[in-house]
Amino acid sequence: MRKLVLFALSIFLFGSVMAQFDVTMNVDMNGVADFDPATHDVYVTGNPWGWPEPGSNADLKLTPTAADPMIYTITANVAEPMEIQYKYATTMVAGWDGTEWAGDPNRHIYVTEETVMNDVYGEKPAVVTFKVDMTAAEVFDPATDEIFMAGNINYPKGWVMPGETPNMKMMPETEGSMVYILTVTIPNGDYEYKYFRVINGEASWDNGEWAGGDNRMVTISGDVTIADSWGAVAEEMMIVDFEDGTTGPLTLHVMGNGDWDNEELHPVSETFEVIDNPDPSGINTSAKVMKFNRRGMDEDGQPWGGFWANVDPAVDVTTFKYVHVMVWKPRISPVKFKLEGGPSGTLELVSSNEQTKVDTWVDMVFKFDTMTGTYPVIAFMPDFEDPFTAPELQVIYFDNIRINNDSTAFGDTFIFNPVKNSSLAVYPNPTTSALYIDLDNNAQSIGVYNLLGQQQAVFNNVSAGTFSFSTSDLPRGIYMVVMRDKNNKQYTAKFVKE
């Protein structure tokens, strides 16, 4: 195994010698196209060595391991905690053109102790920017408090006491801003994290967003920005997501599609059909979506082509003001949404964000902040071109009709990130008459909610064992069960009432 010294001299800080430690870099070359260990070498380059051109420094050549000759290794001796940026390269192509990928990002690690990296050649890490808005934090004082993150996002070390490592310190986005920001470079995967205040420079597990409880969770699959608010869980209500293969609380009626508006001539299923997601990518990787056969001018299609629907339970805009719909369209045109039958009358809106992409999932947002109360009728018109010019049938897909207080459209590189609660097993699912829950411990409460967050039933002080309740009086649709245990931890499950 090749070993090199990053800093040959001991580093003296405050009159004492800091202990040196080893950092081992292993890289798996299995599956690298055209790589031949008999004729090709593997090098590392990076900031500890001044970024020498790959192949120019023989000390940075990796050697095959005894256990697997396609895994190459090198060990560096480090004299103090430091950030290491690095990349691997092969001699299949000489010089900088032989690196794993062109340009950014570099691999990043922050090391404080003996560390072993197990990398896969060519697997590019993600550049992830975390933002936390401190505006609503009741006790935050920017004069004395610093904001740190903790979690396994601190790659590769993992959870470290906030304030102990400078690489997890967040900074104001701009001078005087209450939004703090930190960018990390980490492999794709699942991560947990939480934000903490560090007061007067004293490292501590105290002063987190909340004491104990669930961590924030996120799945990283590419470069992304994650926007959070201190201590807040993102809230939204799903109106319909089609995941059970039905339209849930919606009773659809066709409009603006010529003869297909007449259900006696053409059943709704000839225009709207729940299908497997034809493009599970970007912001929408869900299994099921709604397919819309949008009729063209040759079949008397109209600008308002889409659906109107009775909604049971009604959509409530008392608390939540922004309706979101994910749409996949083959052409650019205005998208409209309407609420009807409530105390504020009827309001039809074009999306607050313009459609700029085709043949990909986009999130369209509709701002109903002037309305309040419940609305039993909605309408959706995803292709409101007026005058209408599409000559023939086109297929549009839409999904995840939901309502929240987020005015920002979800995008390929933006996540508004909630805390994910633990799951709860319920059966049978779907159900017709009763739902059963096996409880290992006593529960403080069990609540049943529709997708608008309206409580349908609540049961307090439930004993351990098998608990059941009648679902006979619930309308057909999708519901949430929320169980809170004696430690105030929350568990959730979705079920379908048929």
PEMO-V225868 format. One record per backbone hydrogen bond with DSSP energy under -1.0 kcal/mol. NH is the residue of the N-H (numbers start at 1). CO is the residue of the C=O. Records with the same first field share a line. If there is no record, write none. Layout:
NH: CO, CO
This chain:
4: 75
6: 77
13: 16
16: 13
18: 11
21: 78
23: 76
24: 115
25: 74
26: 117
27: 72
28: 119
29: 70
32: 29
35: 32
39: 36
40: 36
43: 89
44: 60
45: 87
47: 85
49: 46
50: 47
51: 46
56: 53
60: 57
61: 58
62: 42
63: 73
65: 71
71: 68
72: 27
73: 63
74: 25
75: 2
76: 23
77: 4
78: 21
82: 111
84: 109
86: 107
87: 45
89: 43
90: 98
91: 41
98: 95
99: 96
100: 88
107: 86
109: 84
111: 82
115: 22
117: 24
119: 26
121: 28
123: 120
124: 122
126: 186
128: 184
129: 224
130: 182
131: 226
132: 180
133: 228
134: 178
137: 134
144: 141
145: 141
146: 198
148: 196
149: 168
150: 194
152: 192
154: 151
155: 153
158: 154
164: 161
168: 165
169: 166
170: 147
171: 181
173: 179
177: 174
180: 132
181: 171
182: 130
184: 128
186: 126
189: 220
191: 218
193: 216
194: 150
196: 148
197: 207
198: 146
200: 144
202: 199
204: 162
209: 195
216: 193
218: 191
220: 189
224: 127
225: 413
226: 129
227: 415
228: 131
230: 133
232: 229
237: 403
239: 401
240: 401
245: 242
250: 247
251: 310
253: 308
255: 306
260: 257
261: 258
262: 259
266: 262
270: 267
271: 268
272: 268
273: 291
275: 289
277: 287
281: 279
284: 281
289: 275
290: 398
291: 273
292: 396
293: 271
294: 292, 394
297: 390
298: 391
299: 296
300: 297
301: 296
302: 256
305: 302
306: 255
307: 380
308: 253
309: 378
310: 251
311: 376
312: 249
315: 375
317: 373
322: 404
323: 366
324: 402
325: 364
326: 399
327: 362
328: 397
336: 381
337: 349
338: 379
339: 347
340: 377
345: 342
347: 339
349: 337
351: 335
352: 365
359: 329
362: 327
364: 325
366: 323
368: 321
371: 368
375: 315
377: 340
378: 309
379: 338
380: 307
381: 336
384: 334
385: 383
394: 294
396: 292
397: 328
398: 290
399: 326
401: 240
402: 324
403: 237
404: 322
414: 411
415: 225
424: 492
427: 436
431: 496
435: 469
436: 427
437: 467
439: 465
443: 462
444: 484
445: 484
446: 459
447: 482
448: 457
449: 480
450: 454
453: 450
456: 448
457: 448
459: 446
461: 444
462: 443
465: 439
467: 437
469: 435
471: 433
474: 471
477: 497
479: 495
480: 449
481: 493
482: 447
483: 491
484: 445
485: 489
488: 485
491: 483
492: 422
493: 481
495: 479
497: 477
498: 431
